[in-house]
Structures are given as structure tokens and as C-alpha cells.
Amino acid sequence: MQPPFYFPDIIDEELLRNDRSIFADIGADIEDALTRDQVAGLRISDVGNCALQQWAKCHNEFTMPRDPTTQWSRLMAGSLFGALLGRIFKAAMDRREVDCLLEREVAIDGIPGHIDVTLPEYKHVYELKSNYNLGPKKPSFSHWLQAGMYIDALDGDYTASVVLIQPTIAGTRPRLYEYPCEDVAEIIEQSRRESLRLRRASGAIVPPEPDVSKDEAWRCASCQYGRCGQNKNPLKGKVFLEPVAA
Ligand code: SF4
């Protein structure tokens, strides 16, 4: 069920306490967040990947490292914000004696993943996502698919929210938004289709056709598969002598 509180309010309330002891364990959280997804193979966080990109990831066919600028300014920054807000939220839940799990490990159809925040008592999960646009943004379809795979992995009787962390929004507008999932059954059904698409792409013997959608064209700017003609990664064309990690 949807918990009787709003994620952004809980963060504000906890920070107003100014209790810095809540950050005692954050070093390990950050290290975990920055190193967790460095394994090859299909993961729940791959939802929305282009079929060809996913195939290349699972067949050690990446020809380029991740672009360092994209890494620190987007992917790593998102991991840091997620670890920070997860820890603050957990501290507030601990005060309320509400069980709160960070980075709970789950698997669905053999695909492993970690849920950012789980509240078993409310059967609710939070997926934390960062957006660095100057204006607010609603969750993307991929965000919902990822949340759907997590609640399906928890036997489907959970609810979910996507929390958008938007630190660069100008002015006095909120920079943290919670979007509760309005149709859990629908999102689970869609996520099952996505799981099938990803498993097909990952296991394909020959490279599948790219199927990146217009809304997700940004993926081509950070894609590590340089043999695709649509690749716009700034590192394209450079030669890398060392093996390239996923
Ligand atoms: S460059 Fe774009 S279209 Fe090509 S494999 Fe990568 S994500 Fe897919």
C-alpha cells in the first residue's frame, strides 16, 4: 500500500533535525553504489536498453569505455544522490520504527537487481532517479518498467513510487518529487514484456536490430557499442587497447 507519508516531506523533516550521526554508514553505501553494476550480463537496471546495446553488453562486444564526463556528471552523481537520500530516508524510518531496507537484492526470471528502498511493512518500494535538466520531468516509461520488475520480483503485491531527484531546477520549486504508481497490474504486465524483450536480446546468437525509441535517443550518446552506425558516444573513433568493461 502507499505509505501515509510523502518521501520528500520525510527527507525535509529528517534534515531539519540536523543529526549528522545518520551519515555514519554512508561511506560504504556510496562505495557499494559506485561499484555495484560493474558486472557483465543482464540486470534489472538494464530496462529500456536498446536490443543491440543489450546484446553487445551480454556478449562482451562493447568497444568503448563509458565516457568519463557522462560517468561523473550523470551516472555517478545519480548514485551519490540516491545513496544520500536513501540513508536520510532510512534514518527517518528508524525513528518511526518502520523497517526500511536499502538496496534489497531481488531477481525476476533469473535477472538480478537491487531495489533502492523497500518498506516491507507497507509493501512499498521506492525507485530513486536523478534528472539534471533545468526543468522538472516526470518519470520515463523505463523508470516505471524498472519499478514494475521489482514489484513483480516481490510477488506483485507491492506498490511502488518513482522519486525524481532534480537538484538543478532553478528557483524555489521543489527539487524532489514522488510519483506513486497508479496502475500496478498494468506496469507489471508491461515489465514482463520488457523482461522477455531483454532476455531475447541478451541471448540472441546474431546481433538484433537496434530498437532505441525516440524518447530514449540519449542512450546512443553513452552507448559503448561503437560498431553501431547510430552511436554518438564522444569516445567513438578512439582506440582502446585494454578490455572494455560493461
Ligand atoms: S548506438 Fe543507439 S541504436 Fe546503436 S546500439 Fe547503441 S543504443 Fe542502440
Residues whose N, C-alpha, C, O or C-beta is under 5 A from the ligand:
A	BS01	SF4	C50 L52 Q53 P210 V212 R219 C220 C223 Y225 C228 Q230 N231
